[in-house]
């Protein structure tokens, strides 16, 4: 097959620009990552390989109930995975060998520092895999830290055996930073590291107290807690740099994505749930709100507890997202409302009674209004007229 034309490469880069966001972004300037990514695209095409993307993310569900609805993946994770799968689909329309994404669930990299039990990150990862399979996100492949470090086949191990290796994985990973490692100089010299460290300081301050395994004496002493959060943020950043080095050693030819804000120099930052005026929160640290205007917003769950304004929608008996109250969302109990990637709303009539399958004037007006506000409307279970 002939080499990719420059127009093909430009089209691939345009897809990345559409999905990415970086610091000090402007419409006129090209993203800093494009030179490196162009080289990777050419190499992968020459090898007749798919465009292989790499993303470390989705560690565990934050136990902070002021931020999330529950400990399980919900609509936020569904939308995030859908966007990653969509990115691969769009790239595959241009690149003849397609595109795929390797998602490394990075729970064991940090969980012990934030007093999160090992079983929490493992169970969350299993549920994510089930979600991706159920939704048909076929371009995403999951892998574990054990596999990144070439210490075994994580999928072949039982939960008990995998968790027994968690501490070993951390010790081996930490060898990827030398004995002369200096975090202060790393933060000073590398803007991306500084951005991540600042985020970790905020996260540790907010979330460490929610860790089930935190020392109660530390939690109860404000001064000790403040000192501990800084120490945790520093160790998280050091672990991150070791983890980055391990990923580079294992996947040297992959195109690196990130769910963190960055300068765009060494990785492509992709917000999982794009927001109009900011990068947006990750779904494992936030709650997903569906607005009356048909938009998806991320925010702390504590901000959406006003029963007069919001309602929690459940799935399989568990909270799945929060929706802003509006008359157009008021339907009989036999009508279910759900939402999907791309601003989709699905109205499903579950009744078997013919009298309840007909759309009256009020229902037709509601559907018309919803069609105007959401990007896509699907209607099921009603009689055609």
ZICORPE-V522111 format. One record per residue. RES is the residue in three letters. NEAR is the number of other C-alpha atoms within 10 Angstrom. Layout:
BEGIN
{{RES NEAR} {RES NEAR}}
END
This chain:
BEGIN
{{UNK 7} {UNK 6} {UNK 9} {UNK 15} {UNK 10} {UNK 10} {UNK 9} {UNK 13} {UNK 18} {UNK 13} {UNK 16} {UNK 22} {UNK 20} {UNK 14} {UNK 16} {UNK 22} {UNK 17} {UNK 11} {UNK 17} {UNK 21} {UNK 24} {UNK 21} {UNK 15} {UNK 10} {UNK 13} {UNK 10} {UNK 6} {UNK 6} {UNK 8} {UNK 12} {UNK 22} {UNK 16} {UNK 19} {UNK 20} {UNK 12} {UNK 13} {UNK 21} {UNK 17} {UNK 13} {UNK 18} {UNK 23} {UNK 16} {UNK 14} {UNK 19} {UNK 19} {UNK 13} {UNK 10} {UNK 14} {UNK 16} {UNK 19} {UNK 26} {UNK 19} {UNK 20} {UNK 24} {UNK 24} {UNK 22} {UNK 17} {UNK 24} {UNK 20} {UNK 28} {UNK 26} {UNK 24} {UNK 21} {UNK 20} {UNK 17} {UNK 20} {UNK 23} {UNK 25} {UNK 27} {UNK 19} {UNK 18} {UNK 19} {UNK 23} {UNK 24} {UNK 23} {UNK 26} {UNK 23} {UNK 20} {UNK 21} {UNK 20} {UNK 23} {UNK 23} {UNK 21} {UNK 22} {UNK 20} {UNK 17} {UNK 20} {UNK 25} {UNK 18} {UNK 15} {UNK 22} {UNK 18} {UNK 13} {UNK 16} {UNK 22} {UNK 15} {UNK 16} {UNK 19} {UNK 22} {UNK 23} {UNK 24} {UNK 18} {UNK 20} {UNK 21} {UNK 22} {UNK 21} {UNK 26} {UNK 26} {UNK 21} {UNK 21} {UNK 19} {UNK 18} {UNK 20} {UNK 21} {UNK 17} {UNK 23} {UNK 17} {UNK 19} {UNK 17} {UNK 19} {UNK 22} {UNK 20} {UNK 15} {UNK 20} {UNK 24} {UNK 12} {UNK 13} {UNK 21} {UNK 15} {UNK 11} {UNK 17} {UNK 20} {UNK 12} {UNK 10} {UNK 12} {UNK 12} {UNK 20} {UNK 14} {UNK 19} {UNK 22} {UNK 14} {UNK 17} {UNK 18} {UNK 21} {UNK 25} {UNK 21} {UNK 15} {UNK 21} {UNK 17} {UNK 11} {UNK 13} {UNK 15} {UNK 14} {UNK 19} {UNK 13} {UNK 9} {UNK 11} {UNK 10} {UNK 15} {UNK 10} {UNK 11} {UNK 20} {UNK 19} {UNK 12} {UNK 15} {UNK 17} {UNK 14} {UNK 12} {UNK 21} {UNK 20} {UNK 10} {UNK 14} {UNK 24} {UNK 19} {UNK 14} {UNK 16} {UNK 18} {UNK 9} {UNK 8} {UNK 6} {UNK 11} {UNK 11} {UNK 17} {UNK 10} {UNK 9} {UNK 16} {UNK 17} {UNK 11} {UNK 11} {UNK 11} {UNK 14} {UNK 21} {UNK 19} {UNK 18} {UNK 16} {UNK 18} {UNK 22} {UNK 15} {UNK 16} {UNK 20} {UNK 19} {UNK 13} {UNK 16} {UNK 22} {UNK 18} {UNK 14} {UNK 19} {UNK 24} {UNK 21} {UNK 18} {UNK 19} {UNK 13} {UNK 14} {UNK 16} {UNK 12} {UNK 11} {UNK 10} {UNK 16} {UNK 17} {UNK 11} {UNK 10} {UNK 11} {UNK 10} {UNK 12} {UNK 20} {UNK 16} {UNK 12} {UNK 17} {UNK 23} {UNK 17} {UNK 14} {UNK 22} {UNK 24} {UNK 18} {UNK 17} {UNK 22} {UNK 23} {UNK 20} {UNK 21} {UNK 21} {UNK 20} {UNK 21} {UNK 24} {UNK 16} {UNK 18} {UNK 21} {UNK 21} {UNK 15} {UNK 13} {UNK 14} {UNK 16} {UNK 13} {UNK 17} {UNK 20} {UNK 23} {UNK 22} {UNK 20} {UNK 19} {UNK 21} {UNK 23} {UNK 21} {UNK 22} {UNK 21} {UNK 21} {UNK 17} {UNK 17} {UNK 25} {UNK 29} {UNK 26} {UNK 26} {UNK 23} {UNK 25} {UNK 22} {UNK 20} {UNK 14} {UNK 9} {UNK 6} {UNK 10} {UNK 20} {UNK 19} {UNK 22} {UNK 22} {UNK 25} {UNK 24} {UNK 24} {UNK 24} {UNK 28} {UNK 27} {UNK 25} {UNK 20} {UNK 17} {UNK 17} {UNK 13} {UNK 21} {UNK 16} {UNK 24} {UNK 19} {UNK 20} {UNK 19} {UNK 19} {UNK 21} {UNK 14} {UNK 11} {UNK 21} {UNK 14} {UNK 10} {UNK 10} {UNK 9} {UNK 11} {UNK 18} {UNK 16} {UNK 17} {UNK 15} {UNK 13} {UNK 11} {UNK 6} {UNK 7} {UNK 15} {UNK 18} {UNK 24} {UNK 23} {UNK 23} {UNK 20} {UNK 19} {UNK 17} {UNK 12} {UNK 8} {UNK 15} {UNK 16} {UNK 12} {UNK 14} {UNK 9} {UNK 9} {UNK 12} {UNK 17} {UNK 15} {UNK 14} {UNK 16} {UNK 20} {UNK 15} {UNK 19} {UNK 15} {UNK 16} {UNK 18} {UNK 22} {UNK 16} {UNK 20} {UNK 16} {UNK 21} {UNK 15} {UNK 14} {UNK 11} {UNK 8} {UNK 9} {UNK 9} {UNK 17} {UNK 18} {UNK 16} {UNK 15} {UNK 9} {UNK 8} {UNK 9} {UNK 14} {UNK 12} {UNK 13} {UNK 15} {UNK 17} {UNK 12} {UNK 13} {UNK 22} {UNK 16} {UNK 12} {UNK 17} {UNK 18} {UNK 14} {UNK 17} {UNK 18} {UNK 13} {UNK 12} {UNK 13} {UNK 15} {UNK 18} {UNK 12} {UNK 7} {UNK 5}}
END
